[in-house]
């Protein structure tokens, strides 16, 4: 591609390239630049756009990003009417993320942009999950930057994320995330760590619902659910089984040399006696996985609780919700770790790593607007940087 004329493919008028109000570029331009004016060579928004475009094209390191941008300097010079002929050095990107932009403000910009994407508003389920940026774990240490995110699986979007303080854990950070979200009509899902009374109450009071798995961190609740469903299997000789309202749904899937059977059974019988905030149903989930080639079968049982009533979520619906929650492993974590090489990044500064994680969330959302295969979308935008520019110049509602 002739990058010297690539900007001609962008919408223009007599004053130059056009961009929408509310586009990612205009939101970047509204960020507070914390650098001293003396010595500033590149506009903050231009540096951030360069980072996003290079990541859209598959570059994952500051050095690779700098080289990619330098090779396409004709496009940047024409588009942004830059006076300097040379593009930023790789250290410029590091320094900019470290000192020029505030992480909290950048997170707000990301939330504003991603929240305006068409699919985000239509998504009902929100997955709450944390992730450690492994490259920030210093030698001899066991903990690095840990981010708790609210992931919208239906849209493939991380709407917001916060850094977990080293003095607490994800439970302490969860209320901060929830207060950033409009929970009305939403379903929050999470693993057993988030099965907490305070979080459940916060969600229900905000007009949302929750689906939690329950383990030994809530031992009494788990024991009550186990005892309830034990009657489904055991009956004392000479006595009739106790009346129940159990309902069951089952799915069987095969692929990759495995046959997986999932059986979910629900009950509302604990609703009157359980003092858990908003509790409407409990469930037992039985998973059986057969490894065909090895002739091995593995089985496990999990329990859960939800504020969704039986009328709002039958066993089939609950089974779908529980399965969708774990899509974050492939939909989010795999893409950030493998496609965007987040864990392989050697940036040790937590602020820089946090800013890069925010940009990764933006990049993934933009890639998935093209197609579900993020790696293939990267190859497309590597060949067509003018089309990638259209993404950052367009209002999210038009993507």
Number of C-alpha atoms within 10 A of each C-alpha: 8 9 17 14 13 19 23 15 11 17 12 13 8 6 6 15 17 15 20 15 13 18 20 27 21 17 18 24 15 13 17 13 17 13 14 8 8 6 7 9 13 15 13 23 18 17 19 20 19 22 25 24 26 26 27 28 25 24 23 20 20 20 14 15 23 21 18 21 23 18 12 16 20 20 22 22 17 18 20 13 11 17 10 11 11 13 23 20 15 16 11 16 21 18 13 19 21 19 14 17 22 18 21 14 14 19 20 18 18 22 21 17 19 25 19 16 20 14 16 18 13 11 17 17 24 26 23 23 23 21 14 17 25 21 18 23 19 12 7 6 8 8 14 17 21 22 20 22 24 24 25 26 21 17 22 23 28 26 27 24 28 21 22 21 13 10 6 9 15 21 16 14 19 21 14 14 18 19 12 14 16 12 21 14 14 19 22 26 26 19 18 17 17 24 25 16 13 13 18 23 17 17 24 20 14 16 13 20 25 24 29 23 22 25 18 11 13 14 11 11 21 20 14 14 22 16 11 17 19 11 14 14 7 9 12 8 7 6 7 8 13 8 8 13 9 15 15 16 16 15 13 11 10 12 8 7 11 16 15 18 16 19 18 26 23 25 24 17 16 16 16 9 8 14 11 19 18 21 24 19 21 31 29 22 22 16 17 16 18 17 15 14 8 9 7 10 13 10 12 10 12 15 23 22 24 26 24 20 17 18 6 9 17 19 21 17 14 22 21 13 19 19 12 16 22 17 15 19 12 10 20 19 18 14 20 20 15 12 19 26 16 24 17 15 18 14 21 16 17 18 18 22 25 26 18 21 19 23 20 23 25 22 23 26 19 24 25 17 16 15 11 13 12 23 19 16 20 26 13 18 21 20 12 15 21 20 18 21 23 18 21 23 22 19 20 21 14 11 14
